């Protein structure tokens, strides 16, 4: 059976299942509430991990995807812990971009302690470029997403200066619901004393929210200037 690909507005590129939820789950929920079509492509299975398995992580991803309500989610099945921005991986991801035809791409921030996240950033940028090429052995028609934004899901204690912050206050609890679907990652075997990992995540989101006068926020970076047609776009 040939896999069907919807045409979407947004493609979120996630190194592992749960990274999209961690970095921009609230923004995904906001986009969906506003009528945007959103897809997620996980580059790897995310396994092995101490309390997970391929089967467990796949089932958790299905649950979390239902909570997010995205239009499509797929997995490139590239090797976890050994992810590289290779030519073959670039070709594979570019083919997905050409078939999903997103206007915007969201990819991991370029600075991180996790090599898979750095590789995912490089892979996303290279695949975006390849997706527009003609006279190349790729499925679909040439497509060049207008913008690529970068979400923060990093393993470094960074305090970045983002290009913009999205108010995700109405969607924060649902984001946490999606993250709790990944029980093997955030609940099983984790310490019970406060603050938990999800407590820390909430504290960080509250700081970003405070910086824009909201309860919770998710920050994003851009390598290029952010253009506005009107100052009415600002909060």
Secondary structure, 3 states (H helix, E strand, C coil): CCCCCCCCCEEEEECCCCHHHHHHHHHHHHHHHCCCCEEEEEEECCCCCCCCCHHHHHHHHHHHHHHHCCCEEEEEEECCCCCCCCHHHHHHHHHHHHHHCCCEEEEECCCCCCHHHHHHHHHHHHHHHHCCCCCCCCCCCCCCCCEEEEECCCCCCCCCCCCEEEECHHHHHHHHHHHHCCHHHHCCCCCCCCCCHHHHHHHHHHHHHHHCCCCCEEEEECCCCCCCCCHHHCC
